[in-house]
Amino acid sequence: MQMTISMHQLRRLGLLFLVVLITLGGTTSCKSKKKLAREQAAAEYAAKIDRATKDLTAILNDETSWTLDEKETRLATIKSWNLQDENVLALIDQVDDKLSQDRADASRMAEEERLRAEEEARRAREAAKYGSIESQFMAIAGAPDVNAANERIARTISLFASPDVPVLIIISQAGGFNDYDRPTTIGKYLDYLKDQKVYSNTIEQVKYDSNGKITELELIKK
């Protein structure tokens, strides 16, 4: 018995075949897109691991021109990637420790610089405060002759409680302690200026009595 297939049936079979092809093609296409997405995600993850490894190593070895703030910002960015790579995690810990130490060192240096600036400012204020006494000493050292020097010594001595007021000369400073030259008196020191014709110190500190007379003078070598 022969089976006759009409044109209508052929058309229906053709349409059915086309639907099957489209369905299979769509499924294949969907699977390809998912695979591509996975591959892209894997590539991006690997690139982040590579970038993080290079940047962290460069920071650790001081091979960048970044400021401390920029290094800390970069570390925070790498941490935000949440990379689960043992090498990267180890580098993050090391860089964390290094930047903490760098920050502490920077704070210490800033404080030391602040203290130095304050000390310089204090010395400048003291120099201005004692400018009149300094000028008397320089005038004695620069006097054209003995008589002129003696006249200036007499005027300068009047600023002191007596010619025996102690004069202390600092020759070095270290660790908050002063090392002094052999003590002398203002009378002897002014004669020394007259003889040597040079004033090579600067006033560090002056003490006064209730009458405004100097009772102790502390100098430091320039």
GUKOLSE-349906 format. One record per residue (C-alpha): x, y, z. Coordinates in steps of 0.1 Angstrom, whole numbers, plus 5000, padded with zeros to 4 digits. Each point is the difference from the previous one (the first is absolute). Example, Ala and Ser with C-alpha at 12.3 -4.5 7.8 and 13.67 -1.06 7.14 Angstrom:
// residues 2
512349555078/501450344993/
***
This chain:
// residues 222
500050005000/501550334990/499850325022/499350324982/501250325016/498150304990/501550354994/498350125032/501749735020/503450084985/499650365009/499149905036/503149775002/502250284987/498750255025/500549745028/503649944988/500750374999/498750055036/502249725012/503150164983/499250345015/499549845035/503349814998/501850304986/498650225028/501149755027/503549984985/500250384998/499050035036/502549755011/502750184980/499250335016/500149855035/503449844992/501350334986/498850195031/501849745022/503250034980/499850385002/499450005037/503049765005/502250224978/499050315020/500749825033/503449884988/500850364988/499150145034/502249745017/502950104977/499450375005/499749965038/503249795002/502050264980/498750305019/500449855034/503549884992/500950344987/498750175032/501849755022/503350064982/499650384998/500049994962/497250254994/499950385000/496749995019/499550215031/499149825033/496450104995/499949864965/501549675012/497449975027/497350084974/501349734976/500249745028/496450085010/498949954963/501849674998/498349895032/496650094986/500549744972/499849725026/502549794981/500449655015/503549944989/502549895026/502950204986/497950324997/498749965036/503549965013/501250314982/497050205013/501149915036/503650104993/499050334984/497650075028/502849975025/502450204979/497650294994/499150015037/503750035008/500550264973/497150205014/501549985035/503450124987/498350284980/498250125032/503249985020/501950204974/497350264998/500050045038/503850035000/499850274973/497350185020/502250005030/503050124980/497950284985/498850105035/503550005013/501250224971/497150245006/500950015037/503650074993/499050284976/497750155026/502849985026/502550154976/497650304994/499450025038/503750015008/501050214970/501050305021/502449795021/501449834969/500750344984/501950105031/502249694998/500650064963/500850365006/502749915026/501549744976/500050254972/501350305019/502750204981/502350035031/500449905037/498450325013/496949964978/499749645011/500350095037/497350264997/497749754984/500949745026/499050255027/496650064984/499449634996/501049915036/497250235011/497549754986/501249735025/499649975038/503849995004/503249934979/500049665017/496749884984/500749654987/500249944962/499449644988/501049914965/498449694983/502449824977/497749714990/496549885005/498849634998/497049815012/498650315018/503350055020/502550284997/503849975001/501550335014/503450164996/501950115031/497850255019/501050375000/498650335011/498650294980/503050225010/502549754987/497849924969/499850364989/503850045004/500349694979/497950164973/502250315001/503249804996/498849754974/498050264980/497449744990/496649905014/499449644989/497149905023/496350075002/497850055031/498149695010/498450115033/500150305024/498950015036/499050325017/499550125036/497150205013/501850324989/500349894964/503749945003/501649694984/501049745026/501049724976/500849984963/500149694979/501650014966/500449744973/502649974973/498850094965/
***
